[in-house]
Amino acid sequence: MAPRVLISDALSEAAVAIFKERGIEVDFQPDLGKDKDKLAEIIGQFDGLAIRSATKVTDKILEKATNLKVVGRAGIGVDNVDIPAATAKGVIVMNTPFGNSITTAEHAIALMFALARQIPSADASTQAGKWEKNKFMGVEITAKVLGIIGCGNIGSIVAERGVGLKMRVIAFDPFLTPERALDLGVEKVELDDLLARADFITLHTPLTPQTKNILSAENLAKTKKGVRVINCARGGLVDEEALRKLLDSGHVAGAAFDVFITEPAKENPLFGHPNVVCTPHLGASTSEAQENVALQVAEQMSDYLTRGAISNAVNFPSITAEEAPKLKPFIALAEKLGSFAGQVIDSAIKKVTITYEGEVGQLKIKALTASAIAGILRPLLADVNVVSAPAVAKERGIVIDEVSRAAADADYESLITLTVETDKSSHSIAGTVFHDGKPRIIAINDIKIDAAVAPVMIYVSNEDKPGFIGRFASLLGNASVNIATFALGRDREGGSAIALVEVDGAVPESVQNEVKALPGVKKVKALAF
């Protein structure tokens, strides 16, 4: 029996044709996504569901989707899909992370030109019959410094366009390697350097806890007088109130925004300023981009339903049903080791080496490596998944090495060691899976430790001196941070020590700062898994 796919949002006829050519029955109902009751009524008949943003794939919809195997989102954002509920039901969720890249990059460039030459204001004035030629004095783009925050898939396209426009392009991106920067023709810089030097600042980073408010009031105050700010990435990357004040004072010469903290943006602090250009989240709105993502999602879903091939899945790696039971606990371990490294490291990654020892080395290690790399990248790149992670790493010039050894340490049947080399240092973390199937961390930077991975932990590196543990624990207690487990390790008496502490809730930044101030503390990091 041929697989059946329901298309509940507007997708191009070409995408429908791809499904049919691959022997898949298609029910094309582009307005159905707006009617959740009708969708719930019929979803049980289908193996696949192709959507854009209008359809909400909730847990209630998934409960009714008794035959559903795959949801395909034509576009990058999957916030309209309940990922945990889909995963629990074994439903693959795919997106198309690269289909909108050129379109979004071009929109950023278009907004840069609009700002430089005051095109929207000049157009409105001219069409009103005013002919105010002397009012609209612009600036040239050539030889200006273009500062790019986030030089990934979209940011690198903007960088190439900026170089082509004879701009001097500088980029802040912790994952951008010097080699990749050289290939793009950009100068890799720290954020404060970019703020001080850039004539135009454009943002191309996802919204994560690390990037939220990256252009805060404090950072905006560090910018060069006369700077122009462009945001086609995500609302929340810029403090809109602070930006408005700097626009009013004249410190910031202009701003162009396609995304806002609250959308649809009916009101906004930036609205009404003469040097602000706003568009209604048009980054992906070209006919080419809409066609690209539609064709891409149709191809991906067809491959999965007819051949079992998985690509751009946000909730599952590329493994077969037979391999899944053995791989699952090690996938969790690899992701947790990667997440630990990604949260602790704060400089550009050059190389990642993953060593598989013992029984785990006989499994499909590509899926494990993808999980580890996704874990490393996800703290700063929220949209990365286990399928796209290796490609994203390659795009950023990160070298990935895999090593398999037949025998593990005598104490363990299987061992995974993750070593991350940055432009400043090298970090390693090792872990295993015990018979309970839960991942455990057994060494950090060659210091032995034994810690189960918990949702919230505190990592501390310190000098091995008497009194530290008491001061540390007292500090947490005084801040009402409850300790669940406390794992310790050291390389030698009086040498370097580490603590990995499970706590029962979030750790305020003020508490982390107090821990940092304790004598002998080298590094403190609150971790979330």
Secondary structure, DSSP 4 states (H G I P E B T S, - for coil): ---EEEE-S---HHHHHHHHHTT-EEEE-TTGGG-HHHHHHHGGG-SEEEE-SS--B-HHHHHH-TT--EEEESSS--TTB-HHHHHHTT-EEE--TTTTHHHHHHHHHHHHHHHHTTHHHHHHHHHTT---TTT------TTPEEEEE--SHHHHHHHHHHHHTT-EEEEE-TT--HHHHHHHT-EE--HHHHHHH-SEEEE-----TTTTTTB-HHHHHTSPTTEEEEE-S-TTSB-HHHHHHHHHHTSEEEEEES--SSSS-SS-TTTT-TTEEE-SS-TT-SHHHHHHHHHHHHHHHHHHHHH----SBSS--S--TTTHHHHHHHHHHHHHHHHHHHHH--S-EEEEEEEEEEGGGGS-HHHHHHHHHHHHHTTT-TT--TTTHHHHHHHTT-EEEEEEES---TT-SEEEEEEEEESS-EEEEEEEE-TT--EEEEEETTEEEEEE--SEEEEEEEE--TTHHHHHHHHHHHTT--EEEEEEEESSTTSEEEEEEEESS---HHHHHHHHTSTTEEEEEEEE-
